[in-house]
Amino acid sequence: MTRTFPLKTLITASIATTFLASSLASAAMTEQGNSWTAADTSLANTGESFTANREDLSVAGELVYTTNNTEPGMLFSCQNNKLRAAISLTPQNWEEAMQKSSRRSKTRDVKMTLDGGETVSLGKFVFKPTLQTLTARNRKQAVRLYNAAIKGQDITISMAAKNSVTISLPKPNQMFADFGGQCGIGKYKKK
């Protein structure tokens, strides 16, 4: 099954994504509760800001994201050897969120607390008010969130003028473990 989603709303302003979801990923979506599911992606440049020779450029990648549509969740992506992370501050379906369009964005200072411990600054994230999502602006931010996901920690996200949001991440499953080949993380990390 091939589905196309304008990932521009979550990751960047000019990317479209084609999901090539395996039957294994589809099966995980039907499970009760929160878990991780994965999809392969193909990114293509779209829009008026790209020249004709760049529009044909396609980049393979991969995604892993939480499946619970009744709680805030998290998404990780790997394309061009870059790890990215997005956080939903409200309950939502990631597949539906990627289809929505939102041109409005702001940068916000974000703080993170793991399992009720010490609060640390993650720096500035891209905040999409319409979608209620935060996107990490650099690899260091994404890696900190990824490491918390590996440990299955509860993450409390806070930023000015917003209520704190706690994300209860599911324990890593096989799909989470298989993620990261495109950006050299997890079991694919060079030692």
C-alpha positions in Angstrom: 0.0 0.0 0.0 1.4 3.4 -1.0 0.1 6.6 0.7 1.4 10.1 0.2 1.6 12.6 3.1 2.8 16.2 3.0 5.4 15.9 5.8 6.1 19.6 5.4 3.8 20.3 8.3 6.0 18.5 10.7 9.6 18.3 9.5 10.3 21.1 6.9 8.4 23.5 4.8 8.9 21.8 1.4 8.9 18.0 1.7 6.3 15.5 0.6 6.5 11.9 1.9 5.3 8.6 0.4 4.7 5.9 2.9 5.4 2.3 1.8 3.9 0.7 4.8 4.6 -3.0 5.3 1.9 -5.4 6.4 3.8 -5.6 9.7 3.4 -1.9 10.3 -0.2 -2.0 9.4 -0.7 -4.8 11.9 0.9 -2.8 14.6 -1.6 0.1 14.0 -4.5 -2.2 14.9 -3.1 -3.2 18.2 -4.7 -1.8 21.4 -2.7 0.6 23.5 0.4 2.5 22.6 3.3 1.0 20.6 5.7 2.0 18.0 5.1 1.5 14.3 7.3 2.1 11.3 7.2 3.0 7.7 9.7 3.5 4.9 9.5 6.9 3.2 10.5 8.5 -0.1 10.9 12.3 0.2 10.4 14.5 -2.8 10.8 18.3 -3.1 7.5 20.1 -4.1 6.4 23.6 -4.5 7.3 26.8 -6.4 10.5 27.3 -4.5 12.2 24.3 -6.2 13.7 24.3 -9.7 12.6 21.5 -12.1 15.9 19.6 -11.6 15.4 19.5 -7.9 11.7 18.5 -8.1 12.7 15.1 -9.5 15.1 14.4 -6.6 13.8 11.7 -4.3 15.4 10.6 -1.0 14.7 7.3 0.8 14.1 7.4 4.5 12.3 5.8 7.4 9.9 6.8 10.2 8.9 5.3 13.6 6.1 6.8 15.6 3.7 6.2 18.5 0.3 4.7 17.7 -1.9 5.8 20.5 -4.3 8.4 19.1 -5.7 9.4 22.6 -2.5 10.7 24.1 0.3 13.0 23.0 3.0 11.1 21.1 6.3 11.2 19.3 7.7 10.6 15.8 11.3 10.0 14.6 12.5 10.2 11.1 15.8 9.5 9.3 16.5 10.9 5.8 19.9 11.9 4.3 21.6 10.5 7.4 19.8 13.0 9.6 17.7 12.1 12.7 14.7 14.3 13.3 12.0 14.2 16.0 8.5 15.6 16.3 6.3 15.8 19.4 2.5 16.0 19.4 1.3 18.1 22.3 -2.2 16.9 21.9 -3.7 13.5 21.1 -3.6 12.9 17.4 -3.1 10.3 14.7 0.4 10.9 13.1 -0.7 9.8 9.6 -3.6 12.3 9.7 -1.3 15.0 11.1 1.1 14.6 8.3 -1.7 15.2 5.8 -2.7 18.6 7.3 -1.2 21.8 6.1 0.1 24.6 8.4 2.2 27.5 7.2 2.3 29.2 10.6 5.2 28.3 12.9 7.1 29.8 15.7 10.3 29.0 17.6 9.8 28.1 21.2 12.3 27.4 24.0 11.5 23.8 25.2 12.4 22.2 28.5 12.2 18.5 29.2 11.8 16.5 32.4 12.5 12.7 32.4 10.5 10.5 34.8 9.9 13.4 37.1 13.6 14.1 37.6 15.6 17.2 36.8 14.4 19.7 34.2 16.8 20.4 31.3 16.6 22.8 28.5 16.4 21.3 25.0 16.8 24.7 23.3 14.5 26.1 20.5 12.1 23.9 18.7 9.7 24.7 15.8 6.2 25.0 17.1 3.2 24.6 14.8 0.2 26.2 16.7 -2.4 24.8 14.3 -1.2 21.2 14.7 0.1 21.5 18.2 3.4 19.9 17.3 7.0 20.6 18.2 9.9 19.7 15.8 13.5 19.4 16.9 15.7 21.8 15.0 18.9 19.8 15.3 20.3 16.3 15.8 21.3 16.9 19.5 17.7 17.6 20.4 16.4 14.6 18.5 19.1 12.3 20.1 18.0 13.3 23.6 14.4 12.5 22.8 15.5 9.2 21.1 17.5 8.1 24.1 14.5 8.8 26.4 12.4 6.6 24.0 15.0 3.8 24.1 14.6 3.8 27.9 10.8 4.0 27.8 10.9 7.1 30.0 8.0 9.5 30.6 8.9 12.9 29.1 7.3 16.1 30.4 7.6 18.9 27.8 7.2 22.5 28.9 7.4 25.8 27.2 6.4 29.4 28.0 2.6 30.2 27.9 1.6 26.5 27.5 0.7 23.9 30.0 3.2 21.1 30.5 2.5 17.9 28.5 3.6 14.5 29.7 4.2 11.8 27.0 4.2 8.2 28.2 6.3 6.5 25.6 5.8 2.8 24.9 8.6 0.4 25.5 10.7 -0.1 22.3 9.4 -3.0 20.2 11.0 -4.7 17.2 9.9 -1.9 14.8 11.6 0.6 17.1 14.7 -1.6 17.2 14.8 -1.9 13.4 14.6 1.9 13.0 17.8 4.0 12.4 19.6 2.4 9.5 19.3 5.6 7.4 21.0 7.7 10.1 23.3 5.3 11.9 21.5 5.1 15.3 20.4 2.3 17.5 21.7 -1.1 16.4 23.1 0.5 13.3 25.4 2.9 15.2 29.1 2.5 14.3 31.2 1.5 17.2 
